[in-house]
Amino acid sequence: MEKQERICHVVVIPYPVQGHLNPMIQFSKHLASKGLQVTLVIFSSQTLSTPASLGSVKVVTISDGYDAGSSSIADLLKQFQTTVTQKLPQLVVELGISSGHPVSCLVYDSFLAWVLEIARQLGLIGASFFTQSCAVSSVYYQIHDQGQLKIPLEKFPVSVPGLPPLDFQHPGGRGTPEEVVNCLASQRSIKPIGPMIPSVYLDRQLEDDTEYGLSLFKPALDGCMEWLDSKETGSVVYVSFGSLAALGEEQMAEIAWGLWRSDCYFLWELE
C-alpha cells in the first residue's frame, strides 16, 4: 500500500477589516499555488457574500457574536478574542478531519498577537502576518518593544533606524526599502513578501487572479474606474483611513477643506 503524501495544511486568520483581509487573501492564494492546503477563516459579524473558495483556497466564515449596535472598538476586540479563543481549537480539528490533512500552521494577522498562544496550546506552528509595510512595522517596534519613541511625539524630526528623518511638517528624504528591512531583520526574524495585490497587476503568475475576490462592502468599481480613467495620470489624491478610524467632526472638516484647497481631484473612501 502506498503511503499517502502528507500535505501541509495552513489556516489563515485575518483581522476582519478590508485593508487586512485583502493582503491575507493574496498571501493565501500564493501559498495554495505552491501545493499547500490553505483554509482562510473569517470571524466576523459582517453579513458577507462569501464564496466557498477563492481558487484553491477554502473559505470559512464564522460569526464572532459581536453586537453591531455597540460602537466601542474595545468591546469589539474583546468579543473577537473571546470568540476566536473558544471556537478555533475545535475548528482546527474539524478542518483537519474534513480535508484529510491535519492543520500544522496558523498564520494570523499581527493585530491578533494572542493567537500565537492558541497555536502553542494546539502544538502548531504560529506565524504572524503584518499587513503594513516594514517601515510602519519598524516604527511600531521602536514604540512598543524598544520604548525609543514616546507617544505623543514631542519633537521633530523623528529618527528611526533604516528610515530617513520623519518630520510630518517637512518630509525628509527617501531611504531605500532594503535599509529598513535589514534593520528590522537584525532585530527580529522576518521575511518581506509583498506587495500582496492581485497577480494581474504584477507578474501574472497566478492564473485568473484578477481581483481579491471578497469584500465587506459593495464596491462601486465601475463608477470609480470610469471617473479615474477620465483624469490625467498622477492627478488624483486617494484618501482612506480604514475601517477602524473614527474621525471627529472637526477633523473631517479640516481634511475636507485641505483636499478642496489642494486644487487636486480626490477620491475619499468613507467606511
Contacts in CASP RR format, 6 or more apart in sequence:
PFRMAT RR
TARGET T0000
AUTHOR 0000-0000-0000
METHOD contacts of the structure
MODEL  1
MEKQERICHVVVIPYPVQGHLNPMIQFSKHLASKGLQVTLVIFSSQTLST
PASLGSVKVVTISDGYDAGSSSIADLLKQFQTTVTQKLPQLVVELGISSG
HPVSCLVYDSFLAWVLEIARQLGLIGASFFTQSCAVSSVYYQIHDQGQLK
IPLEKFPVSVPGLPPLDFQHPGGRGTPEEVVNCLASQRSIKPIGPMIPSV
YLDRQLEDDTEYGLSLFKPALDGCMEWLDSKETGSVVYVSFGSLAALGEE
QMAEIAWGLWRSDCYFLWELE
6 101 0 8 1.000
7 35 0 8 1.000
7 36 0 8 1.000
7 37 0 8 1.000
7 101 0 8 1.000
8 36 0 8 1.000
8 37 0 8 1.000
8 101 0 8 1.000
8 104 0 8 1.000
8 105 0 8 1.000
9 36 0 8 1.000
9 37 0 8 1.000
9 38 0 8 1.000
9 39 0 8 1.000
9 95 0 8 1.000
9 96 0 8 1.000
9 99 0 8 1.000
9 101 0 8 1.000
9 102 0 8 1.000
9 103 0 8 1.000
9 104 0 8 1.000
9 105 0 8 1.000
10 31 0 8 1.000
10 36 0 8 1.000
10 37 0 8 1.000
10 38 0 8 1.000
10 39 0 8 1.000
10 103 0 8 1.000
10 104 0 8 1.000
10 105 0 8 1.000
10 106 0 8 1.000
10 107 0 8 1.000
11 38 0 8 1.000
11 39 0 8 1.000
11 41 0 8 1.000
11 92 0 8 1.000
11 95 0 8 1.000
11 103 0 8 1.000
11 105 0 8 1.000
11 106 0 8 1.000
11 107 0 8 1.000
12 24 0 8 1.000
12 27 0 8 1.000
12 28 0 8 1.000
12 31 0 8 1.000
12 38 0 8 1.000
12 39 0 8 1.000
12 40 0 8 1.000
12 41 0 8 1.000
12 107 0 8 1.000
12 108 0 8 1.000
12 129 0 8 1.000
13 41 0 8 1.000
13 43 0 8 1.000
13 84 0 8 1.000
13 88 0 8 1.000
13 106 0 8 1.000
13 107 0 8 1.000
13 108 0 8 1.000
13 109 0 8 1.000
13 112 0 8 1.000
13 115 0 8 1.000
14 20 0 8 1.000
14 21 0 8 1.000
14 24 0 8 1.000
14 25 0 8 1.000
14 40 0 8 1.000
14 42 0 8 1.000
14 109 0 8 1.000
14 129 0 8 1.000
15 21 0 8 1.000
15 109 0 8 1.000
15 111 0 8 1.000
15 112 0 8 1.000
15 131 0 8 1.000
16 42 0 8 1.000
16 43 0 8 1.000
16 44 0 8 1.000
16 46 0 8 1.000
16 64 0 8 1.000
16 80 0 8 1.000
16 216 0 8 1.000
17 216 0 8 1.000
17 242 0 8 1.000
17 243 0 8 1.000
17 244 0 8 1.000
18 215 0 8 1.000
18 216 0 8 1.000
18 217 0 8 1.000
18 242 0 8 1.000
18 243 0 8 1.000
18 271 0 8 1.000
19 131 0 8 1.000
19 242 0 8 1.000
19 243 0 8 1.000
20 109 0 8 1.000
20 111 0 8 1.000
20 131 0 8 1.000
21 42 0 8 1.000
21 212 0 8 1.000
21 214 0 8 1.000
21 216 0 8 1.000
22 196 0 8 1.000
22 197 0 8 1.000
22 212 0 8 1.000
23 129 0 8 1.000
23 131 0 8 1.000
23 194 0 8 1.000
23 196 0 8 1.000
23 197 0 8 1.000
24 40 0 8 1.000
24 107 0 8 1.000
24 109 0 8 1.000
24 129 0 8 1.000
24 131 0 8 1.000
24 196 0 8 1.000
25 40 0 8 1.000
25 54 0 8 1.000
25 57 0 8 1.000
25 212 0 8 1.000
25 213 0 8 1.000
25 214 0 8 1.000
26 196 0 8 1.000
26 197 0 8 1.000
26 198 0 8 1.000
26 209 0 8 1.000
26 212 0 8 1.000
27 107 0 8 1.000
27 129 0 8 1.000
27 193 0 8 1.000
27 196 0 8 1.000
28 38 0 8 1.000
28 40 0 8 1.000
28 54 0 8 1.000
28 57 0 8 1.000
29 54 0 8 1.000
29 55 0 8 1.000
29 56 0 8 1.000
29 57 0 8 1.000
29 199 0 8 1.000
29 206 0 8 1.000
29 209 0 8 1.000
30 193 0 8 1.000
30 206 0 8 1.000
31 38 0 8 1.000
32 38 0 8 1.000
32 55 0 8 1.000
32 56 0 8 1.000
32 57 0 8 1.000
33 56 0 8 1.000
33 205 0 8 1.000
33 206 0 8 1.000
35 56 0 8 1.000
37 99 0 8 1.000
37 101 0 8 1.000
38 56 0 8 1.000
38 57 0 8 1.000
38 58 0 8 1.000
39 57 0 8 1.000
39 58 0 8 1.000
39 59 0 8 1.000
39 60 0 8 1.000
39 95 0 8 1.000
39 99 0 8 1.000
39 103 0 8 1.000
40 54 0 8 1.000
40 57 0 8 1.000
40 58 0 8 1.000
40 59 0 8 1.000
40 60 0 8 1.000
41 60 0 8 1.000
41 61 0 8 1.000
41 62 0 8 1.000
41 88 0 8 1.000
41 91 0 8 1.000
42 48 0 8 1.000
42 50 0 8 1.000
42 59 0 8 1.000
42 60 0 8 1.000
42 61 0 8 1.000
42 62 0 8 1.000
43 62 0 8 1.000
43 63 0 8 1.000
43 64 0 8 1.000
43 80 0 8 1.000
43 83 0 8 1.000
43 84 0 8 1.000
43 87 0 8 1.000
44 61 0 8 1.000
44 62 0 8 1.000
44 63 0 8 1.000
44 64 0 8 1.000
44 216 0 8 1.000
45 63 0 8 1.000
45 64 0 8 1.000
45 65 0 8 1.000
45 66 0 8 1.000
45 67 0 8 1.000
45 68 0 8 1.000
46 216 0 8 1.000
48 61 0 8 1.000
48 214 0 8 1.000
48 216 0 8 1.000
50 59 0 8 1.000
50 61 0 8 1.000
50 214 0 8 1.000
51 59 0 8 1.000
51 213 0 8 1.000
51 214 0 8 1.000
52 58 0 8 1.000
52 59 0 8 1.000
53 59 0 8 1.000
54 213 0 8 1.000
54 214 0 8 1.000
55 208 0 8 1.000
58 99 0 8 1.000
59 214 0 8 1.000
60 91 0 8 1.000
60 95 0 8 1.000
62 83 0 8 1.000
62 87 0 8 1.000
62 91 0 8 1.000
63 83 0 8 1.000
64 79 0 8 1.000
64 80 0 8 1.000
64 83 0 8 1.000
64 84 0 8 1.000
65 79 0 8 1.000
65 83 0 8 1.000
66 75 0 8 1.000
66 76 0 8 1.000
66 79 0 8 1.000
66 80 0 8 1.000
66 83 0 8 1.000
67 79 0 8 1.000
70 76 0 8 1.000
73 244 0 8 1.000
73 246 0 8 1.000
81 112 0 8 1.000
81 114 0 8 1.000
84 112 0 8 1.000
84 115 0 8 1.000
84 118 0 8 1.000
85 114 0 8 1.000
85 118 0 8 1.000
88 115 0 8 1.000
88 118 0 8 1.000
89 118 0 8 1.000
89 121 0 8 1.000
89 122 0 8 1.000
92 103 0 8 1.000
92 106 0 8 1.000
92 122 0 8 1.000
92 124 0 8 1.000
95 103 0 8 1.000
96 102 0 8 1.000
96 103 0 8 1.000
103 122 0 8 1.000
103 124 0 8 1.000
104 124 0 8 1.000
104 125 0 8 1.000
105 119 0 8 1.000
105 124 0 8 1.000
105 125 0 8 1.000
105 126 0 8 1.000
105 127 0 8 1.000
106 115 0 8 1.000
106 118 0 8 1.000
106 119 0 8 1.000
106 122 0 8 1.000
106 124 0 8 1.000
106 125 0 8 1.000
106 126 0 8 1.000
106 127 0 8 1.000
107 126 0 8 1.000
107 127 0 8 1.000
107 128 0 8 1.000
107 129 0 8 1.000
108 115 0 8 1.000
108 116 0 8 1.000
108 119 0 8 1.000
108 126 0 8 1.000
108 127 0 8 1.000
108 128 0 8 1.000
108 129 0 8 1.000
109 128 0 8 1.000
109 129 0 8 1.000
109 131 0 8 1.000
110 128 0 8 1.000
110 129 0 8 1.000
110 130 0 8 1.000
110 131 0 8 1.000
110 137 0 8 1.000
113 128 0 8 1.000
115 126 0 8 1.000
116 126 0 8 1.000
116 128 0 8 1.000
119 125 0 8 1.000
119 126 0 8 1.000
120 126 0 8 1.000
130 137 0 8 1.000
131 196 0 8 1.000
134 177 0 8 1.000
134 180 0 8 1.000
134 181 0 8 1.000
134 184 0 8 1.000
134 190 0 8 1.000
134 192 0 8 1.000
135 163 0 8 1.000
135 180 0 8 1.000
137 184 0 8 1.000
137 190 0 8 1.000
138 160 0 8 1.000
138 161 0 8 1.000
138 162 0 8 1.000
138 163 0 8 1.000
138 180 0 8 1.000
138 183 0 8 1.000
138 184 0 8 1.000
139 149 0 8 1.000
139 160 0 8 1.000
139 163 0 8 1.000
139 166 0 8 1.000
141 184 0 8 1.000
141 187 0 8 1.000
141 188 0 8 1.000
142 148 0 8 1.000
142 149 0 8 1.000
142 160 0 8 1.000
142 161 0 8 1.000
143 149 0 8 1.000
143 150 0 8 1.000
143 151 0 8 1.000
145 187 0 8 1.000
149 158 0 8 1.000
149 160 0 8 1.000
156 166 0 8 1.000
156 167 0 8 1.000
156 168 0 8 1.000
156 169 0 8 1.000
157 165 0 8 1.000
157 166 0 8 1.000
157 167 0 8 1.000
157 170 0 8 1.000
157 172 0 8 1.000
158 165 0 8 1.000
158 166 0 8 1.000
158 167 0 8 1.000
159 165 0 8 1.000
159 166 0 8 1.000
160 166 0 8 1.000
160 180 0 8 1.000
161 180 0 8 1.000
161 183 0 8 1.000
162 175 0 8 1.000
162 179 0 8 1.000
162 180 0 8 1.000
162 182 0 8 1.000
162 183 0 8 1.000
163 175 0 8 1.000
163 179 0 8 1.000
163 180 0 8 1.000
164 172 0 8 1.000
164 173 0 8 1.000
164 174 0 8 1.000
164 175 0 8 1.000
165 172 0 8 1.000
165 173 0 8 1.000
166 172 0 8 1.000
181 190 0 8 1.000
181 192 0 8 1.000
184 190 0 8 1.000
195 202 0 8 1.000
198 206 0 8 1.000
198 209 0 8 1.000
198 210 0 8 1.000
198 211 0 8 1.000
198 212 0 8 1.000
199 205 0 8 1.000
199 206 0 8 1.000
199 209 0 8 1.000
200 209 0 8 1.000
200 210 0 8 1.000
216 243 0 8 1.000
217 271 0 8 1.000
224 267 0 8 1.000
227 267 0 8 1.000
228 236 0 8 1.000
228 267 0 8 1.000
231 265 0 8 1.000
235 264 0 8 1.000
235 265 0 8 1.000
236 264 0 8 1.000
236 265 0 8 1.000
236 266 0 8 1.000
236 267 0 8 1.000
237 259 0 8 1.000
237 262 0 8 1.000
237 264 0 8 1.000
237 265 0 8 1.000
237 266 0 8 1.000
237 267 0 8 1.000
238 266 0 8 1.000
238 267 0 8 1.000
238 269 0 8 1.000
239 255 0 8 1.000
239 259 0 8 1.000
239 266 0 8 1.000
239 267 0 8 1.000
239 268 0 8 1.000
239 269 0 8 1.000
240 268 0 8 1.000
240 269 0 8 1.000
241 247 0 8 1.000
242 269 0 8 1.000
242 271 0 8 1.000
243 271 0 8 1.000
247 255 0 8 1.000
255 268 0 8 1.000
259 266 0 8 1.000
259 268 0 8 1.000
END
